């Protein structure tokens, strides 16, 4: 979890520095989920694991979409799912 949190944090910060705001916000939500899991504020569920795996798999598409200044369509559904999982 620590490596995942660090990875999401690093991508978030780097993305925001270069104006890739959609990627930065996407990683911000994933970083928050990782922190809450590390601090045992949430229990790991199969849905969380699948969501994190899908988010990681989406990173190459995100890299391609940065030049367009928008997130891949799947990013919104993953972000919404992360928010529901943390509620």
N, C-alpha and C positions, 0 to 999 in steps of 0.2 A: 504494500500500500504506500509505503514511503516513497518508493521509486515512481509510482504512478502519480502521486501528488506532486512530487518535484517536477516530473515531466510536464504535467498540465500547467503548473505554475510557470515554468520556463517558457513554454509555448505561448501562454497567455501574455506574459510580459513582453516577449519579443514581438508578438503579433501587434499588440497595442502600440509599441514604439514605432512600428513601420506603417501604422494606419490600417492594419487588417483587423478592424474592429469586430467583425462577425466571428472570426476565428478566436480572437481574444475573449469575447463574451462566452463562446461555446466552451472554451477551456476553463473559464472562471467557474462555471457551474459544475464542471467535472472535478475541478480542484476542491470546491466546497464539499461535494459528495465524498471525495477521498478523505478529506480532513475529518468529516463527521464519522466515517467508518473507522479511521485510525483512532479517533478519540472514543470509540465505542458508543457514540450517541445514537447510532443506528446499527442494526444487525444486518450482516450480509445476507442477501436473499438471491435466489437464482435470477430474478428479474434485474437486480443490480449488476450482477456479473455479465449478463447478456447485454445490458445497456452500455456498460463500459467497453465490452468487446466490440460492439457496433460503433461506438464513438472512435475507438482506435482505428478500426477498419476504414472509417470515413476520412481519416487524415489525408491520404493521397488526393482524394477528390477536393478536399478543402484547399490543399496547396494549389491545385489548378484553378480553383474559383477565386483565389485571392486577387488575381489580376483583374477580375470582373467586379471586385468590391462587394461581393455578396456571398452568402453561405450556400452550400449545396442544399437542395430542398429537404433532404433527410435530416439535416442538422436541426431544423426546427422541431421535428417530432422527437428527436433524441433529447434536446434541451427540455422540452415539455415533460418528457418522461422522467428526466433527472429531477426536475422541480417537484413532480408528484411523489417521487420516491423519498424526497427529503421532507415532505410535508408531514 
